[in-house]
């Protein structure tokens, strides 16, 4: 079980899933990574490394742990000692995930995020008892709290129901939250919130508040209105100032009409960008960040850089959001 006294608490907020940048030899480009990490963390975001957008499946065991150590050292040197780190620790088996969680803890991660293994998705999906036991087992053995990451697109189509998630929550006190990047996420949020409210032991068994996080900033306004606690979205990589401004506006207890309108306008721009970004995935993200900041555009092979035509089309779609970002940065 986790020694939670030694970990930084995860709190409601904006969590940024960081891409892993590579140089021309396909090695990790730590210089670009540092610039991007600090650009987001200094604005109040929590870094999430080695996740779907971080190309975790393209990183070796040693690279994943080295990346966590690098992030912790970079944050500490920048005076951000209180900023927690969430690391993707999902493996292809229960054994590997537990090993990754131990390595991540030693490297400086404060929590792990775990997506279901995808290779035997059909077999796992045939019996949900396996899914529940997977999360119960890894939570029991992990030295850091874990978040359940439900992302069917990257998990072989496996979509964990709110009923199964509720069962896992009750049986795994080291589960500190969920990230839902799936269809019907608002409905799942409502059902999970109800389950947590009906069972006081869910909160009393945990040192940190249980987090219900959205996987798409496109839904952040309704997500917060329905009792959610924040987002883990790729869009803040492009527009950190706008994303944090929306977060601030949504947390004003009694917003004015002007603040409500501003939140509505920012949400609309971020939503349009999010809808455009999802199909392009990491390739579109890296193309845009290369044009905006000069970071490496290439993912690790077998993925190839996004073509110029597709990339320029994506930039055109998110240009309105980028103009807003520049405007907010000037204030």
N, C-alpha and C positions, 0 to 999 in steps of 0.2 A: 504494500500500500504506500501511498505517497506520504512523504514527509513535508506536508504543505507549509509548515512553519518556515521552511527555507526557500519557498518560492514566492515570487511576486504575484499579487492577486490580479486576476483578470477582471476587468470592470466593463460596464457598458461603454460603447464607443465605436470608432471606425478602425477596423483592422485591415491592414494593407498586405495582400498577398504579393510578395516581391518576385519578379522574374529573376532567373539566374542568368547573368550575362556571360557570354563566352567571347574569347579572342579569335583570331584567325586560325589558331591551331586547335580550336574547340576546347581550350582550357578555361577554367573559371576566370573571368575578368574582375578581380577584386577591386580595382580602382573605380570602375564604373559602378560596381555594386555599392561601394562605400558612398559615393556621391548620391546615388538614388536613395539609399537607406536613410541618410541624414536629411535629405530633402523632405522625406515623409515623416520621419520620427520627430524632427524638430517642430513639426506642425501639430503634434499630439497624437499621431497614429501609432498603433501597435503593429510591429512587423511580424508577418507570417512568412516563414521560409520553407523551402522544399515542399511546396504544395503542388496543386495542379498547374498553376501558372509558373511555379518555380521549377518545373520539369523534374520533379523528384524521381520519376522512373528513369531519367537519364543520368542520375547522379549515383556514384558509388557510395557504399556505406561510409567510407572515410571522408569523401567529399561532403556528405551531408553533415557530419559532425564538425568538420573543419569550418563549414559555413556558419554554423551556430556559434562556434568559438569566435570567429571573426566578427560576427554581429555583436556579441556581448562586449568584446574589447572595444569595438568602434563606438557603441553607445556609451560605455563607461568613460572613454576618453573625451567624449563630447558633453559630459556632465549629465547624461541621461541614465543614471544608475537605476532609477526607479521604473524605467520603461521595461515591461516584460517582453519576453520572446515566445511566440508560439511556433512550434516546428512540426512539419508533417512527419509523422513517424509510422505511417501505414506501410506494412510489408505484404508479402505474398502469403504469409502463414502467420498463425498466432505466435509461434516461436520467434520469427523474424521481427514482428512488430514489437514484441516485448524487448528484444535485444536493442532495437532502434530507440525505444523509449528510455532505456537505461543509458545508452550512449548519448542521447540528446540531453538528458538530465546532467550528466557529467560535463557536457560541453557548455552548459549554461542556459538551456531552455527552461522556461517556467511552466509550460504546458505543451501537450502534444495534440495534434489533430489527426484523426484516423478515418480514412475512407475504406470502404469494403474492398477486399481483394477482388480483382476482376477476372483472373484467368479461369477460375472454376465458377463463374457467375451462375451458370445454369444449375449446377449442383447445389450451390448455396441457396439459390432462390427456391429450390424445390422443397426446402424444409427450413422455415424461419427459426426453428430452435437453434440451428447452427449459427445464424446471425446473432441471435441473443447471446449465445454462449461465447462467441468470439469476443464481443465487447465486454462481457462480464469477466472473462479470463484476462484480457489485456489490462483492464482497469484494476483488477486485483493485483497484478504483478508490476504495474508501472510505478516508478518512484515519483512521477509527476502527474498532476491531473490531466485528464484527456477530454477532448471534444469529439463527439460523433459527427462525422462529415457525410451528409447524404447528398450525393451528386451522381445520379443514375448515368449520365452521359459518360463519365469516366470510370464507372464501376460495372461495366458490362450490362447496363440497363437495370441494375438492381435499385429499386426504390423502396426504402424502408418506411413502413407505415407508422403513423403516430401511435398506434396501439403497441407495436413492437418497440418503438422508442420509449414509450412510457414504461414498459416492462423492464427495459434495460436501465432506465433511470432509477427505478425502485431497487434494483438488485446490484447496482454498481455505484456506490457512494463516491468513488473516485472519478466518476464522470462529471465534469464541471460545466458542460454545456453542449449545445448542438449548433451546427451550421447547416442550413437547409438551402440547397441550390437545386430545387426540384419543382415540378409542376404541383400546383395546389399548396404551396408553402404557407400561405396565409391561413388556410383551413387547418393545416397541421399545427401552426403556431397557436391558434385558438384552442385546439384540443389539448395540446401540451400544457398551455397555460392553465387550463381548467384542471387538468390532472395534478399539476403542481399545487394549485390552490386547495384542492380537495385533500391533499396528503401533506400535513405539516412536517412529517418526518423527512421529506425530500430536502427541505431547506435546513432543518435542524441537524441532519447528518453531514452537512457540508460546511467547511470553514468559509468558503467563498460563495456568493450568490450564484445560483444556476443561471447561465446565460443562454438566451435564445437569439441566435444570430442569423441574419439573412445573407444569402449568397449573391444577391443582386441589388445594387444601390437603386435600381429602377423602382424597387418596391419600398424604399426606406420610409416614406411618409406613412403609408397605410400600415407598414410593419410596426412602426413606433406607436401608432394609434391603437393597435391591437395588442399592445403589451410587450413588443419585442425590445431587444436591448442593444441593437446596433447592426452593423453590416461587415462582412468580409468580402469586399468587392474589388474587381480589377480596375474600375474606373478611377479611383483615387490616385492610381499611378500616373494618370494623365492630368488630373485636375485636383490636386490635394487641397488647395485653398478653397475652391468652390465646394468640395466635399465636406470639409470641416465647417464651412459657413452654414451649409444645410444642416449639419448635425447640431450646431449651436442654435439655430433658429428653431429646430424641432424640440429642443429642450428648454425653451423659454416657457415658464409656467403660465403666463397670461400674455401671449403675443398681441401686438397691435395689428390693426388691419394692414399696415404697411409691411410689417414683418411676415404676416401670413402670405401676403402677395409675393414678397421676395422669395420665401420658401417655395411657393408654388412654381415660380418662374425657374428657380435653380433646379428643382426636382424635374421639371419637364425637360430641361436641357440634358441633365445627367441621364435621364431615362432613355432619351433618344440615342444617346451615345452608347449606353449599356446594351440596348437591343442590337445595335450595329456591331458591337465588339464581341458578343458571345459567339457568333458563327466563326469569326476569324481566329478566336482563341489567342494562344501565345504568339502565333506568327504575326497577327495584326498588331498586337500590343508591341512587339519588338520593332516592327516596322515604324510605328508611330513614335516610339520613344527614341529611336535612332534619328528620326527627322527633327524631333523637338530638342533632344539633349545630346545627341551624338553617340549614344550607347550602341554596342554591337547589335546588329539586326538579326543575326543568325541564331536560331535554336540549335540544339544538338541533333545531328543526323540520327535517324533517317528523316526527321523533319527538315525542310529546306526553307530559306527565307521567303517571305511573301513576295510575289511578283509586283513590279512597279505599278502596273495598271490597277490591280486589286488594292495595293497599298494606298495609292493616291485617291481612289474612290473612298476608302475608309477615312482618310484624313479629311476629305471633303465633308463627309457626314458628321465628323466630330468637330469641325472648325468652329461652329457656333459656341460649343462648350469651351473650346480653347480661347476664343475671344473673351468669354466671360472670365476665364481663369486669369488672363492677362489684365483685365480690368480690375479684378479684385486684388491682384498683386500690387497694383499701383496705389491702392488706397492705404 
